[in-house]
């Protein structure tokens, strides 16, 4: 079993995985974004009819299945970012800064409102 310690290592693995299987031809941004959406739907399916409380106390089998779906979502996200040449650390820094500006603590603390609903 492989061990990955950085997003970069995972991305390199995913690139090699696709190359070795001649799957790059299928990994267009359109196809990867659609696959990502499917994986998100598969993740949501595990929670679809659960109560709020039950969603936080999954049995072992469901927890394992959810874990695998979360990983699928992450892997497709990383692959899409790679194909689109998105520098994730830089993009994350930019987006988190933007979120801090959109959601200042003094205006949104404890509120679930969207940024355009509290001003």
Buried (B, 14 or more C-beta within 10 A) or exposed (E): EEEEEEBEEBBEBBBEEBEEEEEEEEBEEEBBBEBBEEBBEBBEEBBEEEEEEEEEEBEEEBEEBBEEBEEBBBBBBBBBBBBEEEEBEEEEEEEEEEEEEEBEEEEBEEEEEEEEEEE
